[in-house]
């Protein structure tokens, strides 16, 4: 697991820098700067909107007595998307926008659900009720 994180923290920034340099040579550095700022601002605003919508769904679900499991997982995806959109870069923005769109978020939500369920079934995550 640690090796994967190390690779991600090395490869993703190197790819982003390479993409910045290449695109900056194609269209000019000011256009790249503007595009980074625009995607960041729009992305964070969209993440806030989606997050508030999901929070309202969680509140309604809980008031109706229904467990908000999928909405909580949606909130996790939206939180990760907000972080990725705040980080300057085109690859991170692309992944962030994919996590924000509800119908493309569903496979990621199911992946998180599957990973958590497999951890709980193997008892590698311990839950203690107090």
C-alpha positions as CSV (number, residue, x, y, z in Angstrom):
1,X,0.0,0.0,0.0
2,X,2.8,2.4,0.9
3,X,4.5,1.8,-2.5
4,X,1.3,2.7,-4.3
5,X,1.0,5.9,-2.4
6,X,4.7,6.7,-3.1
7,X,4.1,6.1,-6.8
8,X,1.0,8.2,-6.9
9,X,2.8,11.1,-5.1
10,X,5.6,10.9,-7.6
11,X,3.9,10.1,-10.9
12,X,0.8,12.4,-10.7
13,X,2.8,15.6,-10.0
14,X,5.4,14.8,-12.6
15,X,2.6,14.1,-15.2
16,X,0.8,17.4,-14.2
17,X,4.0,19.4,-14.5
18,X,4.8,17.8,-17.9
19,X,1.2,18.6,-19.1
20,X,1.5,22.2,-17.9
21,X,4.8,22.7,-19.8
22,X,3.5,21.1,-22.9
23,X,0.2,22.9,-23.0
24,X,1.8,26.1,-22.0
25,X,4.0,25.8,-25.1
26,X,1.0,25.2,-27.2
27,X,-1.4,27.9,-26.1
28,X,0.7,30.1,-23.8
29,X,1.2,30.2,-20.0
30,X,-1.5,32.8,-19.3
31,X,-4.2,30.6,-20.8
32,X,-3.0,27.7,-18.7
33,X,-3.1,29.9,-15.6
34,X,-6.6,31.1,-16.4
35,X,-7.8,27.6,-17.1
36,X,-6.4,26.3,-13.8
37,X,-8.1,29.2,-11.9
38,X,-11.4,28.7,-13.7
39,X,-11.6,24.9,-13.2
40,X,-10.6,25.4,-9.6
41,X,-13.3,28.0,-8.8
42,X,-16.1,26.2,-10.8
43,X,-15.1,22.9,-9.4
44,X,-15.1,24.0,-5.7
45,X,-18.4,25.8,-6.2
46,X,-19.9,22.7,-7.8
47,X,-18.5,20.5,-5.0
48,X,-20.0,22.8,-2.4
49,X,-23.4,22.6,-4.1
50,X,-23.3,18.8,-4.4
51,X,-22.1,18.5,-0.8
52,X,-24.9,20.6,0.6
53,X,-27.4,18.7,-1.5
54,X,-26.1,15.4,-0.2
55,X,-26.1,16.8,3.4
56,X,-29.8,17.7,3.0
57,X,-30.5,14.1,1.7
58,X,-28.7,12.6,4.7
59,X,-30.8,14.8,7.1
60,X,-34.0,13.9,5.4
61,X,-33.1,10.2,5.3
62,X,-32.3,10.2,9.0
63,X,-35.5,12.1,9.9
64,X,-37.4,9.5,8.0
65,X,-35.7,6.7,10.0
66,X,-33.8,5.4,6.9
67,X,-30.0,4.7,7.2
68,X,-28.1,7.2,5.0
69,X,-25.5,4.7,3.8
70,X,-25.2,5.6,0.2
71,X,-25.5,9.3,0.9
72,X,-22.6,9.1,3.3
73,X,-20.5,7.4,0.6
74,X,-21.6,10.1,-1.9
75,X,-20.4,12.7,0.7
76,X,-17.0,10.9,0.9
77,X,-16.7,11.0,-3.0
78,X,-17.7,14.7,-3.1
79,X,-15.1,15.5,-0.4
80,X,-12.4,13.7,-2.3
81,X,-13.5,15.5,-5.5
82,X,-13.4,18.9,-3.7
83,X,-9.8,18.2,-2.6
84,X,-8.8,17.1,-6.1
85,X,-10.4,20.1,-7.7
86,X,-8.6,22.5,-5.3
87,X,-5.2,21.0,-6.3
88,X,-3.9,22.6,-9.5
89,X,-3.8,20.2,-12.4
90,X,-5.7,18.8,-15.3
91,X,-5.6,15.2,-14.3
92,X,-6.8,15.9,-10.8
93,X,-9.5,18.2,-12.1
94,X,-10.7,15.5,-14.5
95,X,-10.9,12.9,-11.7
96,X,-12.6,15.5,-9.4
97,X,-15.3,16.4,-11.9
98,X,-15.9,12.6,-12.6
99,X,-16.5,12.2,-8.8
100,X,-18.9,15.1,-8.7
101,X,-21.2,14.0,-11.5
102,X,-23.9,11.8,-9.8
103,X,-24.1,9.1,-12.5
104,X,-20.3,8.7,-12.8
105,X,-19.9,8.8,-9.0
106,X,-22.0,5.7,-8.6
107,X,-19.2,3.2,-9.6
108,X,-16.8,4.9,-7.2
109,X,-19.4,4.7,-4.4
110,X,-19.9,1.0,-5.1
111,X,-16.1,0.5,-5.1
112,X,-15.8,2.2,-1.7
113,X,-18.8,0.2,-0.4
114,X,-17.3,-3.1,-1.6
115,X,-13.9,-2.3,-0.1
116,X,-15.5,-1.4,3.3
117,X,-17.7,-4.5,3.3
118,X,-14.7,-6.8,2.5
119,X,-12.7,-5.1,5.3
120,X,-15.6,-5.6,7.8
121,X,-16.1,-9.2,6.7
122,X,-12.4,-10.0,7.2
123,X,-12.5,-8.2,10.5
124,X,-9.6,-6.0,9.6
125,X,-11.7,-3.0,10.7
126,X,-13.0,-3.3,14.3
127,X,-16.2,-1.5,15.3
128,X,-16.9,-1.3,19.0
129,X,-20.3,-0.1,20.2
130,X,-20.1,1.8,23.5
